[in-house]
């Protein structure tokens, strides 16, 4: 029974990491695509960058890439916490090392 809860906790942590990786990939790819679209627009001779979708295309990399960087930092922290908990063993939270007593 305890093994099932350990496996579900590991699955939950792996799922969190997987979601972070997919979010990072989606944001970076969308930012790069909008950056390339902006360059293609420049080459094709777009004169009015304030009309249509061009304002969003122009600003998306400025917002998306820093958000992706924050998500990368979050992924590194999440991964480090998971590895740290894995190396300490499953009884880290149930022991009496912090001065508490078991009942």
N, C-alpha and C positions, 0 to 999 in steps of 0.2 A: 504494500500500500504506500509506504513512504517512497519507494522507488518511482511509482507513478507520479507523485507530486514533484519529485526531483526532475523527472523527464519533462513534465509540463513547464516547469520553471525554466529549464534550459531551452525548450522550444520557444517560449515567450521571449527570452532574451535574443535568441537567434532571429526570431521574427522581427524584433525591433531593429536589429542591425540590418536585416534585409530591406525593411521599409526605408530606413535612412539611406541605404545605398541606392535604391531605386529613385528616391526623391532627389538625391544629389545628381544622379545621371540625367534625370528628366530636366532639371533646372539648368544644368550645364549645357545639355544639347539644345534646349530651347534658346538659351542665351547666345550660343554660337550660331545657331540658325538665324536669329534676328540680326546678329552682327554681319553675317554673310549677306543677308537680304539688304541691309543698309549699304554695304559695299557695292552690291549689284545695282541698287537704286542710284548710287552715285555715278557708276559707270554708264548707266543707261540714260542719264540726264534728267533725273527728277529734280525739279526746281523748287517745288513747294513741299517742304518737310513738315508743315503744320497741318496738312489736310489728310484725311483718311486714317489709315492705320499707322502711318509713319511716326507719329509721336510715341506710340506704344513700342514700335519696333526700335526706335532710337533709345528709349529709356530702359527697356527690358534688360540688356546686359549690365547696365549700371546698378540695377537692383538685384538681378538674378545671381550674378557671380559672387557678390559678398554674402548673400544668403546661402549659396552653396558652400562657401568657405566656412561659415558658421555650422552648417550641417556636417561638414567633414570633421570639424573639431568635436561636435557632439558624437559622431560615430567613433572617433578615437577614444573619447572618454568612456562611452558605453562598452566598447570592446575591452578597454583596460580594466574596467570594473568587473566584467564577466570573467576575464582571465584571472583576476585577482581572487575572486570568489571561488573559482574552480581550483586554484592552487592551494587554498586554505582548507578545503574539504567542506563537506556538507554540514558539519556540526558547529560551524562558526557562530551561528545565532542562537543555538540552544545550550551553549555551555555556560559555566559560571565564572568565566574569566573576568567579567566586568564587575564583580562584586555582588552579583545577584544570587539568589538562591533558587533552587528548583523545588517545585512542590509536587 
